[in-house]
Amino acid sequence: MNILQLNTGLFPDAQTVTAALRLMAATHRVAVVDVTRRDMRESDWDEVMASILAADRVITT
């Protein structure tokens, strides 16, 4: 399964979710995208959208 973790900085317990996703990486493909960067360009956002569309599950942290 393709899992995408979107790091948004909105959730106070994101470290717990991140730890659980690391464990899942042994059996699933887990990608992490950090959207909190202030230097994101339009092309970066295009890549974020492509990652979302390619994922089976999107987890926001």
C-alpha angles and dihedrals in degrees: 000000000000110000123186122198113202109201104209100156090233100113123069094207096052092123091064092051091046091052091051091049090052088058090050091053089081091069104018137046107253121187125185125208120187109209093175092084112116093209096065113140128201090261089055090054089050088056090049090054092048090051091050092050092048094050126095090203131020118202117191118207 
